[in-house]
């Protein structure tokens, strides 16, 4: 499951810090650098592939300077067998200087298992 996330620092003097591992969708934590490396490590050129993934996905802690923004994908595993329920995308520990901020975005999720022929 992928979410496109944009973080924008509108401050004039305070950096924003963000860690994707402090983000959850339902009971799933966002993929991080370790997860992706474990997936890729047996492949040839794993380091290059991990670097390429880091340009597309939020994988590690970042510090965003004032007046800048970043847009990347966040990846989660979702295989909850409940047919429909409300899930929350929770971003925890978004830091702007000493100020911490937790954000919640509710989603109505549906899960349908495909029938194989």
Secondary structure, DSSP 8 states (H G I E B T S, - for coil): -EEEEEEE---SS--EEE-GGGEEETTEE---HHHHHHHHTTSTTHHHHHHHHHTTB--S-EEE-TT-EEEEEEE-------SEEEEEEEEEEEEETTEEEEEEEEEEEE-------
